[in-house]
Amino acid sequence: MLKMVLEQKKLRTLLMVAFLVFFIETADAGCIGEMTDTNYGCGDTVIESCTFDENLTCTMNGLMIGADGIIIDGNGYTLSGTGGSGYEGIHNDGCNFVTVKNLNIQGFCFGIYFTGADNCHIKNNGISYGVGSGIWLHNSIYNEIIGNKVYHGDDGHGILLSSSANNNTLRHNNITTSNGMGISIEESDGNDLYHNYLCGNRRGDIIVAESSENTGDNNTCCKPVNFNCTHLCPLSSDKKDDDKTNQEETDRSCGCVSDTDPSKIFACGDTVTESCTFNCDLACANGHGLILGIDNITIDGNGYTLDGVASGACEWEPERSGIYNPGYDNIVVENLEIANFCNGIYLEGDLSDLIERNTIEDCDIHHNGNNMKDTRTHGIKMRYVYNSTIRDNQVHENIGRGDSCENGGNGIFLYAGDYNLITNNTVYGNAKAGIFTKMKPKYNNISFNTLTENGQGGIVLRCKLSSLFVIENNIASDNKGVGIYVGGEGNTLKDNTVTNNRNGSIYGWDGTGIWIDREAYNTTLISNDVTGNDYMDVKVKEGLTGTEGYNNTYETTSNYEDLIEGENVNVKGRRVESRYSNYNYTEREKAGLSSTSVTPLAATLLLLFVLLFVFYGYFARR
């Protein structure tokens, strides 16, 4: 009898363990399959592209890559480990053309581990790891590691390339492990390192051993072995001498050369008082890059790069910026690449000193900002700017954090300002919106831009007084959230392509094509292609009057129908019945509970749970 009681107690314990493991490993599952809606959780093998829709905490391994050509999009969420030895956040053994992006990874021994994996992309991730490596490429070739921040390691390596990890490219990574190595290259050849910041790594910033033909330019480090860095790390705060830590302060031959006096060269932190042309790549580890100090001048980048090295905390106004204009008119900034500042370009006027007739053209503005806490950092940031032109720029992968109207992460941000032209820009991969406006701007033209893969939307006129815009001939597709959002009155949207915008934005916006909201009365829609959006193609807030249009193509809509041009008559056959209209909600969804899906690991644990329950019943009857 005593033996049977003990057996029953053991079974109860096993049953409880299985129950707890089942819920621990599935409660936080959060990477949703693009094709099947499978909810991939801890330890699962991912065989399709998926996007996180919540944070995920794992007691063992995170996600296992199981197919070529898939994308793991962290969508700004966090994959956390509980600190177990040897576990990996992302594991890829032999799958090629894989992308891991926009994911925060913490608490694993190894953040991302690829072995035998070629032509992959690891970009824009934030990683804190244990004693292993933040990112480890083993016997993997032709991969790109771009724009990652490895901000803590207990030991090991921020990035490790080993055992014939050849011909990989590392660009714009920020590696500050504290206790480990920055980048370690072991028995691996032909790798290229550009614009990486490697400082504060106790065991060395770049270590190359038993390797050849590893080259690079514009890297910043202090402790290299068998590698040369272009720039030195800034001194620690207790060693600074009057904040003079920019390497270029001792090299006055590099900078922006006066067009009229070649002996005058403007370098890091200088106030520019005449037109000038860059003659080199310029790295500025502290403060602004260049500060405008007079009207009517041109800054010509001449194809060179202005590199902020590392953005810093970005806590104080004005946040340090590549080009900072505190109020001057008739300024041109052209042909310049700007990266690794808080803001790429900041035009800061105010009510008493408006900025007018500035032009930013043919610039490449990327990887600016900070997302460690709420920020106000953007690629191009404008306050009280009027009659100005932003054209022909690449604005991409700028970051920030926070969901208020002024928080950071937008590609192009306009705070008040009228009669501006934003045209022919390519704006992609920014943490928040491609173009974002607030604070009563009006009479602006946004045209011929391509806006893709941004985190909240393509074009967002957020303010309820963003009014009288013309938005025409833009492509606002494949963003998270909304293609075009309109919050103010009297705007015209014409000839735009607004397709395939997706659910899953961390800002809580569903995949909507055109969203007419807040106080956007009297909005006009003409000849827009608005199709294939996840949630809704055209959505108009109930009660808004005066929203009319014609010749638009759409499939799903709420509170909107086209009119025949010039007549107040519904277009027959134009509006397709909403694909959601015949959906039968489950009792769970009617009760306000989220739907669930079972991951492969969850199914296995559930089966184990059932078997244990059966055995328990069998022994209990004996």
C-alpha positions as CSV (number, residue, x, y, z in Angstrom):
1,M,0.0,0.0,0.0
2,L,2.8,2.4,0.9
3,K,4.6,1.6,-2.4
4,M,1.4,2.5,-4.4
5,V,1.0,5.8,-2.5
6,L,4.7,6.7,-3.3
7,E,4.1,5.8,-7.0
8,Q,1.1,8.0,-7.1
9,K,3.0,10.9,-5.6
10,K,5.8,10.5,-8.2
11,L,3.2,10.5,-11.0
12,R,1.6,13.6,-9.5
13,T,5.0,15.3,-9.5
14,L,5.6,14.3,-13.1
15,L,2.2,15.5,-14.1
16,M,2.8,18.9,-12.4
17,V,6.2,19.3,-14.1
18,A,4.7,18.5,-17.5
19,F,1.9,21.0,-16.9
20,L,4.3,23.7,-15.9
21,V,6.7,23.1,-18.8
22,F,3.8,23.2,-21.2
23,F,2.7,26.6,-20.0
24,I,6.1,28.1,-19.5
25,E,7.2,27.1,-23.0
26,T,4.0,28.2,-24.8
27,A,2.6,31.2,-22.9
28,D,5.0,33.6,-24.5
29,A,5.2,32.1,-28.0
30,G,5.3,35.0,-30.4
31,C,6.6,34.5,-33.9
32,I,3.7,34.2,-36.3
33,G,4.2,32.3,-39.6
34,E,3.5,34.3,-42.7
35,M,1.9,31.5,-44.7
36,T,0.3,29.3,-42.0
37,D,-0.2,31.5,-39.0
38,T,1.7,29.0,-36.9
39,N,2.8,30.5,-33.6
40,Y,6.4,29.5,-33.3
41,G,7.6,29.3,-29.8
42,C,10.7,28.2,-27.8
43,G,12.7,25.4,-29.3
44,D,10.5,25.2,-32.4
45,T,12.0,24.8,-35.9
46,V,10.8,27.7,-38.1
47,I,10.1,26.6,-41.7
48,E,8.5,29.9,-43.0
49,S,9.0,33.6,-42.6
50,C,7.5,34.8,-39.3
51,T,7.1,38.0,-37.4
52,F,7.0,38.5,-33.6
53,D,3.8,39.9,-32.1
54,E,4.9,39.7,-28.5
55,N,8.0,39.1,-26.3
56,L,9.1,35.5,-26.0
57,T,10.9,34.0,-22.9
58,C,12.6,30.6,-23.2
59,T,14.2,28.3,-20.5
60,M,16.3,26.6,-23.2
61,N,16.9,27.4,-26.9
62,G,15.0,30.1,-28.7
63,L,14.1,29.5,-32.4
64,M,15.7,27.0,-34.8
65,I,16.0,27.9,-38.5
66,G,14.6,25.1,-40.7
67,A,14.4,26.4,-44.2
68,D,16.2,28.4,-46.8
69,G,15.1,32.0,-47.7
70,I,13.0,32.8,-44.6
71,I,12.9,36.0,-42.6
72,I,12.7,36.2,-38.8
73,D,11.4,39.7,-38.1
74,G,11.6,40.6,-34.4
75,N,9.4,43.6,-35.0
76,G,11.1,45.4,-32.1
77,Y,10.1,42.6,-29.6
78,T,12.5,40.7,-27.2
79,L,13.6,37.1,-27.3
80,S,14.8,36.3,-23.7
81,G,16.7,33.4,-22.2
82,T,16.8,32.5,-18.6
83,G,20.5,32.2,-18.5
84,G,21.1,28.5,-19.0
85,S,24.6,27.4,-20.2
86,G,25.1,26.8,-23.9
87,Y,21.6,27.8,-25.1
88,E,21.1,29.9,-28.3
89,G,18.6,32.6,-29.1
90,I,18.6,31.9,-32.9
91,H,20.2,28.7,-34.3
92,N,20.8,28.1,-38.0
93,D,22.6,24.9,-39.2
94,G,23.0,24.9,-42.9
95,C,20.1,27.1,-44.1
96,N,21.0,29.8,-46.7
97,F,19.5,33.2,-47.6
98,V,18.0,33.6,-44.1
99,T,17.4,37.1,-42.6
100,V,17.2,37.8,-38.8
101,K,16.3,41.4,-38.2
102,N,14.7,43.9,-35.7
103,L,15.0,41.5,-32.8
104,N,16.3,42.2,-29.3
105,I,18.0,39.1,-27.8
106,Q,19.1,38.7,-24.2
107,G,19.9,36.1,-21.6
108,F,21.3,33.4,-23.9
109,C,24.9,32.1,-24.0
110,F,24.9,32.7,-27.7
111,G,22.6,35.4,-29.2
112,I,22.7,34.2,-32.9
113,Y,24.6,31.2,-34.1
114,F,25.0,30.3,-37.8
115,T,27.0,27.3,-39.0
116,G,27.3,26.3,-42.7
117,A,24.9,29.1,-43.6
118,D,25.6,31.3,-46.6
119,N,24.2,34.5,-48.1
120,C,22.3,35.4,-45.0
121,H,21.5,38.8,-43.4
122,I,21.7,39.7,-39.7
123,K,20.7,43.3,-39.3
124,N,19.3,45.8,-36.8
125,N,19.3,43.5,-33.8
126,G,20.1,44.4,-30.2
127,I,22.0,41.7,-28.3
128,S,23.1,41.1,-24.8
129,Y,24.7,37.6,-24.2
130,G,26.4,35.5,-21.6
131,V,29.8,33.9,-21.9
132,G,29.6,32.8,-25.5
133,S,29.0,35.2,-28.4
134,G,26.5,37.8,-29.5
135,I,26.7,36.8,-33.1
136,W,28.8,33.7,-34.2
137,L,29.4,32.8,-37.9
138,H,31.0,29.3,-38.1
139,N,32.1,28.1,-41.5
140,S,29.6,30.5,-43.2
141,I,30.3,32.7,-46.2
142,Y,29.0,35.7,-48.0
143,N,26.8,36.9,-45.2
144,E,26.0,40.5,-44.1
145,I,26.0,41.6,-40.5
146,I,24.7,45.2,-40.5
147,G,23.5,47.7,-38.0
148,N,23.5,45.5,-34.9
149,K,24.2,46.6,-31.3
150,V,25.9,44.1,-29.0
151,Y,25.8,46.1,-25.8
152,H,26.8,43.5,-23.2
153,G,28.7,40.2,-22.8
154,D,29.9,38.5,-19.7
155,D,32.9,37.2,-21.7
156,G,33.4,35.7,-25.2
157,H,32.9,37.8,-28.3
158,G,30.5,40.4,-29.6
159,I,30.9,39.0,-33.1
160,L,32.9,35.8,-33.8
161,L,33.9,34.6,-37.3
162,S,35.6,31.2,-37.1
163,S,36.6,28.1,-39.1
164,S,36.5,29.5,-42.7
165,A,33.8,32.1,-42.1
166,N,35.0,33.8,-45.3
167,N,34.0,36.8,-47.4
168,N,31.5,38.2,-45.0
169,T,30.6,41.9,-44.6
170,L,30.3,43.7,-41.3
171,R,28.9,47.3,-41.5
172,H,27.6,49.9,-39.0
173,N,27.7,47.6,-36.0
174,N,28.1,48.9,-32.5
175,I,30.0,46.5,-30.2
176,T,30.5,47.4,-26.6
177,T,30.6,44.1,-24.7
178,S,32.3,45.5,-21.5
179,N,33.8,42.1,-20.6
180,G,34.4,40.3,-24.0
181,M,36.1,40.9,-27.3
182,G,34.5,43.2,-29.8
183,I,35.1,41.3,-33.1
184,S,37.2,38.2,-33.3
185,I,38.3,36.7,-36.6
186,E,39.8,33.2,-36.3
187,E,41.0,31.1,-39.3
188,S,38.7,33.1,-41.6
189,D,39.7,35.1,-44.7
190,G,38.5,37.9,-47.0
191,N,36.1,39.6,-44.6
192,D,35.2,43.3,-45.0
193,L,34.6,45.6,-42.0
194,Y,33.3,49.1,-42.5
195,H,32.0,51.9,-40.2
196,N,31.9,49.6,-37.1
197,Y,32.2,51.1,-33.6
198,L,34.2,48.8,-31.2
199,C,35.0,50.4,-27.9
200,G,34.9,49.3,-24.3
201,N,35.7,45.6,-24.9
202,R,37.9,44.4,-22.1
203,R,39.6,41.6,-24.1
204,G,40.2,43.6,-27.2
205,D,38.2,45.5,-29.8
206,I,39.3,43.7,-33.0
207,I,41.4,40.5,-32.8
208,V,42.5,38.8,-36.0
209,A,44.3,35.4,-35.7
210,E,45.5,32.9,-38.3
211,S,43.6,34.8,-41.0
212,S,44.3,36.8,-44.1
213,E,42.9,39.5,-46.4
214,N,40.5,40.9,-43.8
215,T,40.2,44.6,-44.6
216,G,38.1,47.6,-43.8
217,D,37.7,51.3,-43.4
218,N,36.2,53.9,-41.1
219,N,36.2,51.5,-38.1
220,T,36.6,52.9,-34.6
221,C,38.5,51.0,-32.0
222,C,41.3,51.2,-29.4
223,K,42.6,47.7,-29.0
224,P,43.2,46.0,-32.4
225,V,45.4,43.0,-33.0
226,N,46.6,42.4,-36.6
227,F,44.1,45.0,-37.8
228,N,44.2,48.8,-38.3
229,C,41.3,51.1,-37.3
230,T,40.8,54.5,-38.9
231,H,39.5,56.2,-35.7
232,L,40.3,55.9,-32.1
233,C,37.7,55.4,-29.4
234,P,36.8,58.5,-27.4
235,L,38.5,58.7,-24.0
236,S,36.6,57.7,-20.9
237,S,34.9,60.5,-19.1
238,D,37.6,60.8,-16.4
239,K,40.3,61.3,-19.1
240,K,38.6,63.9,-21.3
241,D,40.4,67.2,-21.7
242,D,37.7,69.8,-22.2
243,D,35.6,67.4,-24.2
244,K,38.2,67.4,-27.1
245,T,38.0,63.7,-28.1
246,N,37.4,63.8,-31.8
247,Q,40.3,62.3,-33.6
248,E,40.0,64.9,-36.4
249,E,40.7,67.8,-34.0
250,T,44.4,67.0,-34.4
251,D,44.1,66.6,-38.2
252,R,42.9,69.9,-39.7
253,S,43.5,68.6,-43.2
254,C,40.3,66.5,-43.2
255,G,36.8,68.1,-43.2
256,C,34.7,70.4,-45.3
257,V,37.0,72.8,-47.2
258,S,35.9,76.3,-47.8
259,D,35.0,77.0,-51.4
260,T,36.7,80.4,-51.3
261,D,39.6,79.8,-49.0
262,P,41.2,76.3,-49.2
263,S,43.2,76.9,-46.1
264,K,40.0,77.0,-44.1
265,I,38.6,73.5,-43.2
266,F,35.6,72.9,-41.1
267,A,35.8,69.8,-38.9
268,C,33.9,68.1,-36.1
269,G,31.9,70.5,-34.0
270,D,32.8,73.6,-36.0
271,T,30.4,76.3,-37.0
272,V,30.3,76.7,-40.7
273,T,30.2,80.3,-42.0
274,E,30.8,79.8,-45.7
275,S,30.0,77.2,-48.4
276,C,32.3,74.2,-48.3
277,T,33.0,70.8,-49.9
278,F,34.1,67.6,-48.1
279,N,37.5,66.2,-48.9
280,C,37.4,63.1,-46.8
281,D,35.2,60.8,-44.6
282,L,34.9,62.6,-41.3
283,A,34.2,60.8,-38.0
284,C,33.0,62.8,-35.0
285,A,32.8,60.8,-31.7
286,N,31.2,63.6,-29.7
287,G,28.9,66.6,-30.2
288,H,27.5,67.7,-33.6
289,G,29.2,67.0,-36.8
290,L,28.9,70.5,-38.4
291,I,26.8,73.4,-37.1
292,L,25.4,76.0,-39.5
293,G,26.3,79.6,-38.6
294,I,25.1,81.8,-41.4
295,D,22.4,82.1,-44.2
296,N,23.0,81.3,-47.9
297,I,25.6,78.5,-47.8
298,T,26.0,75.0,-49.3
299,I,27.4,72.0,-47.6
300,D,28.6,69.6,-50.4
301,G,29.4,66.1,-49.1
302,N,31.1,65.3,-52.4
303,G,30.1,61.6,-51.8
304,Y,31.9,61.3,-48.5
305,T,30.6,60.2,-45.1
306,L,30.0,62.1,-41.9
307,D,30.1,59.5,-39.2
308,G,29.0,60.0,-35.6
309,V,30.7,56.8,-34.6
310,A,28.0,56.0,-31.9
311,S,24.9,58.0,-31.3
312,G,25.2,58.2,-27.5
313,A,22.3,58.5,-25.1
314,C,20.4,61.2,-27.1
315,E,18.9,62.6,-23.9
316,W,19.4,66.3,-24.2
317,E,18.1,68.9,-26.6
318,P,19.4,69.6,-29.1
319,E,20.3,66.0,-29.7
320,R,23.7,65.7,-31.4
321,S,23.2,65.7,-35.1
322,G,25.3,65.2,-38.2
323,I,24.3,68.6,-39.6
324,Y,22.6,71.0,-37.1
325,N,20.9,74.2,-38.3
326,P,19.8,76.3,-35.4
327,G,17.8,78.8,-37.5
328,Y,19.4,79.8,-40.8
329,D,17.8,80.2,-44.2
330,N,18.7,79.3,-47.8
331,I,20.9,76.4,-46.8
332,V,21.7,73.5,-49.1
333,V,23.0,70.1,-47.8
334,E,23.8,67.7,-50.6
335,N,25.8,64.6,-51.7
336,L,26.5,63.5,-48.1
337,E,26.2,60.2,-46.2
338,I,25.3,60.7,-42.5
339,A,25.2,57.9,-40.0
340,N,25.5,57.1,-36.2
341,F,24.3,60.4,-34.8
342,C,21.1,61.0,-32.8
343,N,19.6,62.8,-35.8
344,G,21.1,62.7,-39.2
345,I,20.1,66.3,-40.0
346,Y,18.3,68.6,-37.6
347,L,16.7,71.9,-38.8
348,E,15.6,73.6,-35.6
349,G,13.5,76.7,-36.0
350,D,11.0,78.1,-33.5
351,L,7.9,80.4,-33.6
352,S,10.1,83.5,-33.3
353,D,12.7,82.3,-35.8
354,L,11.3,80.2,-38.7
355,I,13.6,78.3,-41.0
356,E,12.9,78.9,-44.7
357,R,14.2,77.8,-48.1
358,N,16.4,74.9,-47.0
359,T,17.2,72.1,-49.4
360,I,18.4,68.6,-48.5
361,E,19.2,66.5,-51.6
362,D,21.1,63.4,-52.8
363,C,22.0,62.4,-49.2
364,D,22.1,58.9,-47.6
365,I,20.9,59.2,-44.1
366,H,20.9,56.0,-42.1
367,H,21.5,54.2,-38.8
368,N,20.9,57.3,-36.6
369,G,19.1,57.3,-33.3
370,N,19.0,55.3,-30.1
371,N,16.3,52.9,-28.8
372,M,17.5,52.2,-25.3
373,K,14.8,54.4,-23.9
374,D,12.2,56.9,-25.2
375,T,13.9,59.3,-27.6
376,R,13.1,62.1,-30.1
377,T,15.6,61.0,-32.7
378,H,15.0,60.9,-36.5
379,G,16.7,60.6,-39.8
380,I,15.8,64.2,-40.9
381,K,14.2,66.2,-38.1
382,M,12.5,69.5,-38.9
383,R,10.8,72.0,-36.5
384,Y,9.1,75.2,-37.9
385,V,10.6,74.7,-41.4
386,Y,8.8,76.5,-44.3
387,N,9.2,76.6,-48.1
388,S,11.9,74.0,-48.1
389,T,12.7,70.9,-50.2
390,I,13.7,67.4,-49.2
391,R,14.4,65.4,-52.4
392,D,16.3,62.5,-53.9
393,N,17.5,61.2,-50.6
394,Q,17.9,57.7,-49.2
395,V,16.6,57.7,-45.6
396,H,16.7,54.3,-43.9
397,E,17.1,52.3,-40.8
398,N,17.0,55.1,-38.3
399,I,15.8,54.1,-34.9
400,G,14.1,55.5,-31.8
401,R,11.7,54.4,-29.1
402,G,8.3,55.5,-27.7
403,D,4.8,55.7,-29.1
404,S,4.0,59.4,-28.5
405,C,3.7,61.8,-31.4
406,E,7.2,63.2,-30.9
407,N,9.0,60.0,-30.1
408,G,11.8,58.9,-32.3
409,G,12.4,56.5,-35.1
410,N,10.9,58.3,-38.1
411,G,12.7,58.7,-41.4
412,I,11.5,62.2,-42.0
413,F,9.8,64.2,-39.2
414,L,8.1,67.5,-39.6
415,Y,6.9,69.5,-36.6
416,A,5.0,72.5,-37.8
417,G,5.8,74.1,-41.2
418,D,4.0,74.9,-44.4
419,Y,4.6,74.9,-48.2
420,N,7.4,72.2,-48.1
421,L,8.1,69.7,-50.8
422,I,9.1,66.2,-49.9
423,T,9.7,64.4,-53.2
424,N,11.4,61.4,-54.8
425,N,12.9,60.1,-51.6
426,T,13.4,56.4,-50.8
427,V,12.5,55.8,-47.2
428,Y,12.7,52.4,-45.7
429,G,13.3,50.3,-42.7
430,N,12.9,53.1,-40.1
431,A,11.6,52.1,-36.7
432,K,8.5,54.3,-36.8
433,A,7.1,56.0,-39.9
434,G,8.7,56.8,-43.2
435,I,7.3,60.4,-43.1
436,F,5.6,61.7,-40.0
437,T,4.0,65.1,-39.4
438,K,2.4,66.9,-36.4
439,M,1.7,70.4,-34.9
440,K,-0.5,72.0,-37.5
441,P,1.5,71.7,-40.7
442,K,-0.4,72.6,-43.9
443,Y,0.0,73.1,-47.6
444,N,2.8,70.6,-47.9
445,N,3.3,68.4,-50.9
446,I,4.5,64.7,-50.5
447,S,5.0,63.2,-53.9
448,F,6.9,60.5,-55.8
449,N,8.4,58.9,-52.7
450,T,8.9,55.2,-52.1
451,L,8.2,54.2,-48.5
452,T,8.6,50.5,-47.5
453,E,9.3,48.3,-44.5
454,N,8.8,51.1,-41.9
455,G,7.6,50.1,-38.5
456,Q,4.4,52.2,-38.0
457,G,3.5,53.2,-41.5
458,G,4.6,54.9,-44.8
459,I,3.1,58.4,-44.5
460,V,1.5,59.5,-41.2
461,L,-0.2,62.9,-40.9
462,R,-0.7,62.3,-37.2
463,C,-1.9,65.7,-36.0
464,K,-5.6,66.4,-36.3
465,L,-4.5,69.8,-37.8
466,S,-2.2,68.3,-40.5
467,S,-4.3,69.8,-43.3
468,L,-4.4,70.8,-46.9
469,F,-1.6,68.4,-48.0
470,V,-1.3,67.0,-51.5
471,I,-0.1,63.4,-51.3
472,E,0.4,62.1,-54.8
473,N,2.3,59.4,-56.8
474,N,3.8,57.8,-53.8
475,I,4.4,54.0,-53.2
476,A,3.6,53.3,-49.6
477,S,3.7,49.5,-49.5
478,D,4.9,46.6,-47.4
479,N,5.0,48.7,-44.2
480,K,4.0,47.4,-40.8
481,G,0.8,49.3,-39.9
482,V,-0.7,51.8,-42.3
483,G,0.3,52.8,-45.8
484,I,-1.1,56.4,-45.5
485,Y,-2.7,57.8,-42.4
486,V,-4.6,61.1,-42.4
487,G,-5.6,62.8,-39.2
488,G,-6.5,66.4,-40.4
489,E,-8.9,68.1,-42.7
490,G,-8.9,68.9,-46.4
491,N,-6.1,66.6,-47.7
492,T,-5.9,65.2,-51.2
493,L,-4.6,61.7,-51.9
494,K,-4.0,61.0,-55.6
495,D,-2.4,58.4,-57.8
496,N,-0.7,56.6,-54.9
497,T,0.1,52.9,-54.7
498,V,-0.8,51.6,-51.2
499,T,-0.5,47.8,-51.2
500,N,0.5,44.9,-48.9
501,N,0.8,46.8,-45.7
502,R,0.9,44.3,-42.8
503,N,-0.4,43.6,-39.4
504,G,2.1,43.3,-36.5
505,S,3.3,46.9,-35.9
506,I,4.5,47.3,-32.3
507,Y,2.6,50.6,-32.3
508,G,-0.7,48.7,-32.3
509,W,-1.8,49.7,-35.9
510,D,-3.2,47.0,-38.1
511,G,-2.2,46.6,-41.8
512,T,-4.4,49.3,-43.4
513,G,-4.0,50.8,-46.8
514,I,-5.5,54.3,-46.3
515,W,-6.8,55.3,-42.9
516,I,-8.9,58.5,-42.6
517,D,-9.1,59.2,-38.9
518,R,-9.4,61.8,-36.1
519,E,-10.8,65.1,-37.7
520,A,-10.0,64.3,-41.3
521,Y,-13.1,65.9,-42.8
522,N,-13.3,66.6,-46.5
523,T,-10.6,64.2,-47.6
524,T,-10.4,63.5,-51.4
525,L,-9.2,60.2,-52.8
526,I,-8.5,60.0,-56.6
527,S,-7.1,57.1,-58.6
528,N,-5.3,55.3,-55.8
529,D,-4.4,51.6,-56.0
530,V,-5.2,50.4,-52.4
531,T,-5.2,46.5,-52.4
532,G,-3.8,43.5,-50.6
533,N,-3.5,45.1,-47.2
534,D,-3.9,42.7,-44.3
535,Y,-6.7,44.4,-42.3
536,M,-8.5,46.9,-44.5
537,D,-7.8,48.7,-47.7
538,V,-9.7,52.0,-47.1
539,K,-10.9,52.8,-43.6
540,V,-12.8,56.0,-42.7
541,K,-13.7,56.9,-39.1
542,E,-17.4,56.7,-38.6
543,G,-19.0,60.1,-38.5
544,L,-16.4,61.9,-40.7
545,T,-18.2,63.8,-43.4
546,G,-17.0,65.0,-46.8
547,T,-14.7,62.0,-47.6
548,E,-15.2,61.4,-51.3
549,G,-13.3,60.1,-54.3
550,Y,-13.4,58.3,-57.6
551,N,-11.5,55.8,-59.8
552,N,-9.8,54.2,-56.7
553,T,-9.1,50.5,-56.7
554,Y,-9.7,48.7,-53.4
555,E,-11.2,45.4,-52.1
556,T,-12.1,46.0,-48.5
557,T,-13.5,49.2,-46.9
558,S,-15.2,50.7,-43.9
559,N,-17.5,53.7,-44.2
560,Y,-16.3,54.5,-47.8
561,E,-17.5,54.0,-51.4
562,D,-16.2,55.6,-54.5
563,L,-18.4,58.1,-56.5
564,I,-18.6,58.4,-60.3
565,E,-16.5,61.4,-61.2
566,G,-18.5,64.6,-61.0
567,E,-21.7,62.8,-59.7
568,N,-22.8,61.8,-56.3
569,V,-23.6,58.2,-57.4
570,N,-22.1,55.0,-56.2
571,V,-19.8,53.2,-58.6
572,K,-21.4,49.8,-59.5
573,G,-19.0,46.9,-59.0
574,R,-16.2,49.0,-57.8
575,R,-16.5,48.1,-54.1
576,V,-15.8,44.5,-53.3
577,E,-17.5,43.1,-50.2
578,S,-15.2,43.0,-47.3
579,R,-13.4,39.7,-46.9
580,Y,-14.2,39.9,-43.2
581,S,-18.0,40.3,-43.6
582,N,-18.7,36.5,-43.6
583,Y,-16.3,35.6,-40.8
584,N,-17.8,33.5,-38.1
585,Y,-16.3,34.4,-34.8
586,T,-15.6,31.7,-32.2
587,E,-17.1,31.8,-28.8
588,R,-13.6,32.6,-27.4
589,E,-13.2,35.6,-29.7
590,K,-16.8,36.8,-28.9
591,A,-15.8,36.8,-25.2
592,G,-12.8,39.1,-26.0
593,L,-10.2,36.4,-25.7
594,S,-7.4,36.0,-28.2
595,S,-7.3,33.0,-30.4
596,T,-4.6,30.4,-29.9
597,S,-2.5,28.1,-32.0
598,V,-0.5,25.1,-31.0
599,T,3.2,25.1,-31.8
600,P,5.0,21.8,-32.6
601,L,6.7,21.8,-29.2
602,A,3.4,22.5,-27.5
603,A,1.7,19.6,-29.3
604,T,4.5,17.2,-28.1
605,L,4.2,18.4,-24.5
606,L,0.4,18.2,-24.7
607,L,0.7,14.5,-25.8
608,L,3.1,13.8,-22.9
609,F,0.7,15.5,-20.6
610,V,-2.2,13.2,-21.8
611,L,0.0,10.0,-21.5
612,L,1.0,10.9,-18.0
613,F,-2.6,11.4,-17.1
614,V,-3.5,8.0,-18.5
615,F,-0.7,6.3,-16.5
616,Y,-1.7,8.1,-13.4
617,G,-5.3,6.8,-13.8
618,Y,-4.0,3.3,-14.4
619,F,-1.9,3.2,-11.2
620,A,-4.5,5.0,-9.2
621,R,-7.0,2.1,-9.9
622,R,-4.5,-0.6,-8.8
